[in-house]
Every structure is written in structure tokens, then in C-alpha cells.
């Protein structure tokens, strides 16, 4: 290892590095030529991991042991609706819903498409074919579902389908709501509000990841809440993601079921939205939907509590009390379904009259008795059983409050702009020594005066803003072109904002490191110790180049996952030329 390390950091090691890097890219170019001539990469050992699908025994057919080509042929043969995702996932889902949850005509089951349901689909064919909801209309996206309220006030559920149409897998991290669908949702919400209904929006994408020419948050503020997913727990870094926007919109993100096994119970009682996220299996589940506080003479304060109680057994009785030292157990009255009510009178000499409903709930205890004779005691505590909203994460609130695509664009343009400005200052010999170090200015002038280096550097920095990233099949063999400012596929155009995350990571992982390395190499070339300092620069350059290979090879082998492979390949070649010329 020592001899290899010494060779890597020596001047001779640089030549070896250039030879190896050139060979790797010649290999990549060969694969590119083979692919462009119609050659197919047969992946005989490309198999799906059985461990990821432990419930595959519930599927009638197994698609796990086929190569990519055989798998695609079998799926296309078995499905006449353009199915492109795993059939067994939908089979397991339908069996779970129909057979295990015994969903009947009295249960509303609503599906909404997400980014994982729309991989390389033109018109959401497989989602429409397998979704559980009935009468899914292709033309009416704002299909309202009305829930009749027991108090005479209805709740209207409106789906916000921001999944891409067509659904390009490489760019579906962000959602897109066209103007016509925005107007449909707006009209449906206004109609529901005119009837006096409470409006609740639900969708897959949070507002921070939805691209629209209109203000989506202003639209959703017409409802009591917006329920979404997609970001879930932010890869485990944010456990509680919800926020109250300045427009009044209450946006609540739900953790995913696959990793966290969480589901949400939400209640709307007299206009107040309460919810609780439950990690399955946890029994019993109690959510406090409302608390009313009324004075009763001069000696008592009366609290009227409405509870929703769920358990995996038949409930025999529900009782409540406040703290261990205040009063006795009070039996709740069963109204209907999971709804129970309790009236709690507390003496003012034992209870502060000014105590709020939230503080009262934190001291509440609930005793749930089952038909089997078992009893479960639940101390509400700080969690508040849904009535007291959990403390939101500052980072989670920030992520939900910003527009991610605008943030990515701002960072990208700032980095590219500063880099181009530095190179142009050297080209036209603009000296700003009080603002920038003298050595940086000297390196800038040296790079700018070298015509070849100047042209290569400007192409390296500006081409992603101007030229096409990819030309070829995008969705269902539909020919398309990807620019940073727009995606054209078949007869459709998708907004350029979808490419901003890729542009940001392109700058972060390739353009910024290479620009920094080239500048530092030029600066240390003025110093006699360039070889001693340059060894670390060589390692950095090698690491940056090697880091691009997975993206390039992933595009060559699995072209639907990463479409910026051609762009990274071209920019990496330019980076190597810059390294050699400087």
C-alpha cells in the first residue's frame, strides 16, 4: 500500500493517473457508441432483491428472477395497459386492502398518485389500472369526495395530483400542477365553501416541491388543512414535519408506512383540525377531538371532552379522570362509532380556573376496557392526544415553507455567476485587489489570458444553462430533449424547474470542485513547492473524476434513472482537458 501511495502522489503518478482516467473514459465512450448503435446490454445477473419484497408469497406471479430484458418483455406481455412498475407490489397492496382490512362499501378508500407510481408513464396507465378508488376519471382531476357530517356540516376532500404527466423517472422528485388543473381545484374548493363545507386537500407532494405558475399555498389556504407525504421524515433526520404558513395553510407531512409503519388519524370537530400519528401496532389509540370549558357556578369548572377511541378488541367501557389526585373515574358516554363524550367537573379550589384546555388535556388520563376483560391506561401527557399539536421541527418547518426548486436555482446561479465573473475579470484584466487576494487575481489573469483554457472554462460553466442535457427516449419510448430551462417529450413540455435539483448537485459534485481545483493548481504553480502541495490536489482531482463514474455508468446501464449522464461525461472530459492545460 505504501508503494502505491507514493506512486500516486509523485509526479510520475500524475501521468499514471491521466492514463487510467483516459482509459476509463474511453471505455465509457465505447459503451456509449455501442448503445447508440442499438446494442443492448444483456444483464443476465440483474435480479431484484428478494429481501426487499418479503411478502412476495402473496403475489400470484413472481417477476423477481428475470433479467431486465426478460422482465420488461413479460410485463409488457401480461399487461395491456402499459404497466411499467412491479406487478406484485400492486397485487400485495390490493390483497392487503381487500382481504385483510375487509374494506366494504361503507369505507372510503382514496388513492393518489405519487412519484413512485409514475415511473416513465405517459398517462398514469398502471396507476389507473390498479388503484383502489372507484371511477377514477382521466379528465376530472379535481374529483371531490364529500363526507356527511353528523352535525350537518360536511367535509369535502379534494385531491391535488401533482405527479408528472408524462412521468419522467429521473425528474419526478418535484411535482407539477398545470394551470388548468389549478383552476379546477380552485373552482371545486370555492363550490364546496359556498355550500358551507369544510375543505381538506390531500396529495403526495408537499407545497415546497410543487411547481406551478400560480400560488399553490394560496389555493390550499382555502381549506382547513393539506395532508401530504413524499418527504416523510427527511431520511430520518426530521421526525415531526408540519407547519402553519403565513397564508393560514396548515400543512402536515406523514411519515411513510414502509420504514416507520405509521398511519394518521385525523378529526375535524367544529372546524378544529386535530390529528395523531400512530406507529403500528399500538393499542389503544385515543384522539381528543374537542374540549369545551364552561364555568359552573363559583365553585366548579366544567370541561366537556369528545374522544375518538380505537382498539383491536371490542370496547366495553371508556373512563377518564384528571390527574391521580383530582376526582374519580368518570364513565364516558358512547355516542356512535368511535366517538365518546365525558363531562368533568373540577372544583376551583383544587384547580386553577384560568387553566387552558390544552393544559387540562395534558393532565387527562383515559382508561379503556375491552370485552376480554383487559384494561389499558393511557396518560395523555405532553403529546396531547392530538388536541395539543406536537412541537414542529424547525428544520422541517423550514423545508415545508420554502420552494426547493427556487432554492436550488439560486444556489446554482450564484455559484456559476461568481465563477464566470472571476474568469472574465482575468480575461479583461480587471484588478480588484482590495476585494480579492492578490494570488487569486494573478491566477484569474493567467487563466483568462490563455485562450484555450478560457474557452474550455466558459463551456464547462455555461453549457448546462444553454445546451441540451439529453436527447433520446424519455417515457414509454417517446422521444424527448432535456434542457435546464424545459423538458420536451412527445407533444408535451414540462417546466425547467424539474431540472434544478440536478443542476444543483451537478454544481456541488462536479463544477464547483473542478473550478476550485483548477484555480488552486494555477495558484500553486507560482510557488516552488508546487509538487509537495500538488499531491493532495492530484488526489482531489482523481476523487472528483472517479465520483462521476457511477452516474455515467448508471445512465449507460439504467438510462431511466439518471439522464444527466451524457452531460456529466462531457463535462468530466472537459475537466480533464483543463487539468492538462493548466
PyMOL commands that set and color helices and strands:
alter all, ss='L'
color gray80, all
select helices_A, chain A and resi 2-9+11-36+50-52+56-58+68-78+87-100+115-117+125-130+169-171+179-194+207-209+216-220+257-260+357-362+381-386+394-401+404-427+438-449+451-466+496-524+530-557+565-581
alter helices_A, ss='H'
color red, helices_A
select strands_A, chain A and resi 144-147+155-160+175-176+198-203+210-211+225-228+242-244+250-253+262-269+272-279+285-296+300-310+315-322+326-331+333-336+339-347+364-370+375-379+470-475+478-483+486-489+492-495
alter strands_A, ss='S'
color yellow, strands_A
deselect
rebuild
show_as cartoon
